[in-house]
Amino acid sequence: MQWKGRQGSSNVEDRRGKGGGGMLMGGGIGGIVLVLIMTLLGGGNIGDVFNNLGGGGTGLESPPPYQETAEEKELAQFVSVVLADTEQAWTEIFKEEGMEYREPTLVLYSGTVQSACGVAGSAVGPFYCPGDEKLYIDLSFYRELQDKFQAPGDFAMAYVIAHEVGHHVQTLLGTSEKMASLRQRLSEKEYNKYQVRMELQADYFAGVWANRAENLNLLEEGDLEEALNAASAVGDDTIQKRSQGYVVPESFTHGTSEQRKRWFYKGFKTGTIEGGDTFNAKNL
């Protein structure tokens, strides 16, 4: 992706080294479950996740002074430029639809962070909190994306940001509020079915942004493949096979690898909001 030398967003809040207070999940089974539920592209209320996972926490001590590496400095610049690109794209799209886009804030943190959705550690991966309309990213995740998920490349990283911005779009369109209402009325099993559709729509919206980036000649050879590889790498079935050796479809919350790739690619090909109604789609 062509990003160096371009203007970044002014909506970036740097909290690295400041810590988040409260409790942080420890290792072992609790941490694995949390990663399965929230790793990459959650969009839900992280406070709910922490409240439901009783025990397993360890008290946090004051974090050591934060020292930014050269790699982290470049990554911070990169995510800022990508965020700026999403701002431009969604401002235009909302204007075309007769609406006004409200830009979210991207929070950079290290280790643990406090959001309106609760306290979260870096193990949860990047997430969006509708309560404060902010995206939260620990830049160390990108090394995990490359090494653990085998999804290298700058456009794989851009896909992560664009997906979380997709959740913000859902908040502005009222979808997040409707999902919160469903959470109160449905069993976990039934709610998960809607949660999958929610996540696939965010993948679709990420593809819509990628369409706009392509039209601006920002994509380079191999970028689309990087994003599709990342979408596949974080499918529920792929994550479950890697972590536990078998798949439990009833527990899916984000969609399969094939579904995530397909909806991202559909957004990339259409470039419009209208094509992303996952909630009424007969075939996901």
C-alpha positions as CSV (number, residue, x, y, z in Angstrom):
1,M,0.0,0.0,0.0
2,Q,1.3,3.5,-0.9
3,W,1.2,5.3,2.4
4,K,4.6,6.8,3.2
5,G,4.7,10.6,3.0
6,R,1.0,11.0,3.1
7,Q,-1.0,12.9,5.7
8,G,-2.2,11.0,8.8
9,S,-5.3,11.5,10.9
10,S,-5.6,14.0,13.7
11,N,-7.9,11.6,15.5
12,V,-5.2,9.5,17.1
13,E,-4.8,9.3,20.9
14,D,-1.6,7.9,22.1
15,R,-1.9,6.1,25.5
16,R,1.1,3.8,25.2
17,G,2.9,3.3,28.5
18,K,0.0,4.7,30.5
19,G,-1.7,1.5,31.5
20,G,-5.4,0.9,32.0
21,G,-5.8,0.0,35.6
22,G,-8.2,-2.7,36.9
23,M,-7.6,-6.3,36.1
24,L,-5.9,-8.1,33.2
25,M,-6.5,-11.7,32.2
26,G,-3.6,-14.0,32.9
27,G,-2.4,-16.9,30.8
28,G,-3.7,-20.4,30.4
29,I,-7.3,-21.4,29.5
30,G,-8.8,-18.0,30.4
31,G,-6.5,-16.1,28.0
32,I,-7.1,-18.7,25.2
33,V,-10.9,-18.3,25.5
34,L,-10.6,-14.6,25.4
35,V,-8.5,-14.7,22.3
36,L,-10.9,-17.0,20.6
37,I,-13.8,-14.7,21.4
38,M,-12.3,-11.3,20.8
39,T,-9.0,-11.7,18.9
40,L,-9.1,-9.4,15.9
41,L,-12.2,-7.5,15.1
42,G,-14.5,-7.8,18.0
43,G,-16.8,-4.8,18.1
44,G,-18.7,-6.1,21.1
45,N,-18.7,-4.9,24.7
46,I,-15.4,-6.1,26.1
47,G,-16.6,-5.3,29.6
48,D,-19.2,-8.1,29.2
49,V,-16.4,-10.6,28.3
50,F,-14.4,-9.7,31.4
51,N,-17.4,-9.8,33.6
52,N,-18.3,-13.3,32.4
53,L,-14.9,-14.8,32.8
54,G,-14.7,-15.0,36.6
55,G,-11.3,-15.4,38.2
56,G,-8.0,-15.8,36.3
57,G,-7.1,-12.1,36.8
58,T,-3.9,-10.7,38.1
59,G,-3.5,-7.3,39.6
60,L,-1.7,-4.8,37.5
61,E,1.3,-2.9,38.7
62,S,2.4,0.4,37.3
63,P,3.8,-0.1,33.8
64,P,7.4,0.7,33.1
65,P,8.2,3.9,31.1
66,Y,7.2,3.4,27.5
67,Q,10.0,3.6,24.9
68,E,8.9,3.6,21.3
69,T,11.0,1.6,18.9
70,A,11.7,2.6,15.3
71,E,9.3,-0.2,14.1
72,E,6.5,1.0,16.4
73,K,7.0,4.6,15.3
74,E,6.5,3.6,11.7
75,L,3.5,1.4,12.5
76,A,1.9,4.4,14.4
77,Q,2.4,6.5,11.3
78,F,0.9,3.8,9.2
79,V,-2.3,3.3,11.2
80,S,-2.7,7.1,11.3
81,V,-2.6,7.3,7.5
82,V,-5.0,4.4,7.1
83,L,-7.4,6.0,9.5
84,A,-7.2,9.2,7.5
85,D,-8.0,7.2,4.4
86,T,-11.1,5.7,6.0
87,E,-12.2,9.1,7.1
88,Q,-12.1,10.4,3.6
89,A,-13.8,7.4,2.1
90,W,-16.6,7.2,4.6
91,T,-17.2,10.9,4.6
92,E,-17.8,10.7,0.9
93,I,-19.9,7.6,1.1
94,F,-22.2,9.0,3.8
95,K,-22.5,12.3,1.9
96,E,-23.6,10.2,-1.2
97,E,-26.3,8.6,1.0
98,G,-27.4,12.0,2.4
99,M,-25.9,11.4,5.8
100,E,-23.0,12.9,7.8
101,Y,-20.0,10.8,8.9
102,R,-18.7,11.3,12.5
103,E,-15.1,10.4,12.7
104,P,-14.0,7.9,15.4
105,T,-10.8,8.2,17.5
106,L,-8.1,5.6,17.3
107,V,-6.4,4.9,20.6
108,L,-2.8,3.4,20.6
109,Y,-2.1,1.6,23.8
110,S,0.4,-0.9,25.2
111,G,-0.5,-3.8,27.5
112,T,-3.8,-2.7,28.9
113,V,-6.3,0.1,28.3
114,Q,-9.5,1.5,29.8
115,S,-12.4,2.1,27.4
116,A,-16.1,2.8,27.9
117,C,-16.6,-1.0,27.3
118,G,-14.3,-1.9,30.3
119,V,-10.6,-2.6,30.8
120,A,-9.0,-4.8,28.2
121,G,-5.5,-6.3,27.7
122,S,-3.6,-6.7,24.5
123,A,-4.6,-10.4,24.3
124,V,-8.1,-9.3,23.0
125,G,-6.6,-7.9,19.9
126,P,-7.8,-4.7,18.2
127,F,-11.3,-3.7,19.1
128,Y,-14.0,-1.0,18.7
129,C,-16.1,0.3,21.6
130,P,-19.4,1.8,20.6
131,G,-19.7,3.4,24.0
132,D,-17.0,6.0,23.3
133,E,-16.8,5.5,19.5
134,K,-13.1,4.7,19.7
135,L,-10.9,2.0,18.1
136,Y,-8.2,0.5,20.3
137,I,-5.0,-1.1,19.0
138,D,-1.9,-2.4,20.7
139,L,0.7,-2.2,17.9
140,S,2.3,-5.5,19.1
141,F,-0.7,-7.2,17.5
142,Y,0.7,-6.7,14.1
143,R,3.7,-8.9,14.9
144,E,1.2,-11.5,16.1
145,L,-0.8,-11.1,12.9
146,Q,2.3,-11.8,10.9
147,D,3.9,-14.6,13.0
148,K,1.0,-16.4,14.7
149,F,-1.7,-15.9,12.0
150,Q,0.7,-16.1,9.1
151,A,-0.9,-12.9,7.6
152,P,2.0,-10.5,6.8
153,G,1.9,-7.3,4.8
154,D,0.8,-3.7,5.3
155,F,-2.6,-4.2,3.7
156,A,-3.3,-7.1,6.1
157,M,-2.8,-4.5,8.8
158,A,-4.9,-2.0,6.9
159,Y,-7.7,-4.6,6.8
160,V,-7.7,-4.8,10.6
161,I,-8.2,-1.1,11.0
162,A,-10.8,-0.9,8.2
163,H,-12.8,-3.7,9.9
164,E,-12.9,-1.9,13.2
165,V,-13.9,1.3,11.4
166,G,-16.7,-0.9,9.9
167,H,-18.0,-1.4,13.4
168,H,-18.1,2.4,13.8
169,V,-20.1,2.7,10.6
170,Q,-22.5,0.2,12.1
171,T,-22.8,2.4,15.2
172,L,-23.6,5.4,13.1
173,L,-26.2,3.4,11.1
174,G,-27.9,2.3,14.3
175,T,-26.9,-1.4,13.9
176,S,-24.9,-1.6,17.1
177,E,-27.8,-0.3,19.2
178,K,-30.1,-3.0,17.7
179,M,-27.5,-5.6,18.5
180,A,-27.4,-4.4,22.1
181,S,-31.1,-4.9,22.3
182,L,-30.9,-8.4,20.9
183,R,-28.3,-9.3,23.5
184,Q,-30.8,-8.6,26.2
185,R,-33.5,-10.9,24.7
186,L,-31.7,-13.8,23.1
187,S,-29.8,-16.8,24.4
188,E,-26.0,-16.8,23.8
189,K,-26.4,-19.4,21.0
190,E,-29.1,-17.4,19.2
191,Y,-27.2,-14.1,19.7
192,N,-24.0,-15.6,18.2
193,K,-25.9,-16.1,14.9
194,Y,-26.5,-12.3,14.7
195,Q,-23.0,-11.6,16.0
196,V,-21.6,-13.5,13.0
197,R,-23.7,-11.4,10.6
198,M,-22.5,-8.3,12.4
199,E,-18.8,-9.2,11.9
200,L,-19.3,-10.2,8.3
201,Q,-20.9,-6.9,7.6
202,A,-17.9,-5.1,9.1
203,D,-15.7,-7.2,6.8
204,Y,-17.9,-6.1,3.9
205,F,-17.4,-2.4,5.0
206,A,-13.7,-3.0,5.1
207,G,-13.9,-4.1,1.5
208,V,-15.9,-1.0,0.6
209,W,-13.0,1.1,1.9
210,A,-10.5,-1.0,0.0
211,N,-12.5,-0.3,-3.2
212,R,-12.1,3.4,-2.6
213,A,-8.4,3.0,-1.9
214,E,-8.1,1.1,-5.2
215,N,-9.8,3.8,-7.1
216,L,-7.3,6.3,-5.6
217,N,-4.4,4.1,-6.9
218,L,-3.2,3.4,-3.3
219,L,-3.1,-0.3,-3.6
220,E,0.0,-2.1,-4.8
221,E,0.5,-5.5,-6.3
222,G,-0.4,-8.2,-3.8
223,D,-2.3,-5.9,-1.4
224,L,-5.7,-7.5,-2.1
225,E,-4.3,-10.9,-1.5
226,E,-2.8,-9.8,1.8
227,A,-6.2,-8.6,3.0
228,L,-8.0,-11.8,1.9
229,N,-5.3,-13.9,3.6
230,A,-5.8,-11.9,6.8
231,A,-9.6,-12.3,6.6
232,S,-9.1,-16.1,6.1
233,A,-6.6,-16.4,9.0
234,V,-9.0,-15.0,11.6
235,G,-12.1,-17.1,10.6
236,D,-13.6,-18.9,13.6
237,D,-13.0,-22.3,12.1
238,T,-9.4,-21.6,11.4
239,I,-8.8,-20.2,14.9
240,Q,-10.5,-23.1,16.6
241,K,-8.6,-25.7,14.6
242,R,-5.4,-24.1,15.5
243,S,-6.1,-23.7,19.2
244,Q,-8.1,-26.8,20.0
245,G,-7.9,-29.1,17.0
246,Y,-11.6,-29.2,16.2
247,V,-14.4,-26.9,15.2
248,V,-17.6,-26.0,17.2
249,P,-19.8,-24.1,14.7
250,E,-22.4,-23.2,17.4
251,S,-19.8,-21.1,19.1
252,F,-18.8,-19.1,16.0
253,T,-19.0,-15.3,16.6
254,H,-17.2,-13.9,13.6
255,G,-17.8,-16.3,10.7
256,T,-15.7,-18.9,8.9
257,S,-12.6,-18.1,6.9
258,E,-14.5,-18.6,3.6
259,Q,-17.3,-16.3,4.7
260,R,-14.9,-13.5,5.9
261,K,-13.0,-13.6,2.7
262,R,-16.2,-13.6,0.6
263,W,-17.9,-10.7,2.3
264,F,-14.7,-8.6,2.2
265,Y,-14.3,-9.3,-1.4
266,K,-17.9,-8.5,-2.1
267,G,-17.4,-5.1,-0.5
268,F,-14.3,-4.6,-2.6
269,K,-16.2,-5.3,-5.8
270,T,-19.3,-3.3,-5.1
271,G,-18.0,-0.3,-3.1
272,T,-21.4,0.6,-1.8
273,I,-23.2,0.4,1.6
274,E,-26.3,-1.2,0.0
275,G,-24.6,-4.5,-0.9
276,G,-23.7,-5.3,2.7
277,D,-27.0,-6.4,4.3
278,T,-25.7,-9.5,5.9
279,F,-28.6,-9.6,8.3
280,N,-31.1,-10.4,5.6
281,A,-28.7,-12.5,3.4
282,K,-30.0,-16.1,2.9
283,N,-26.5,-17.4,2.2
284,L,-23.6,-16.1,4.3
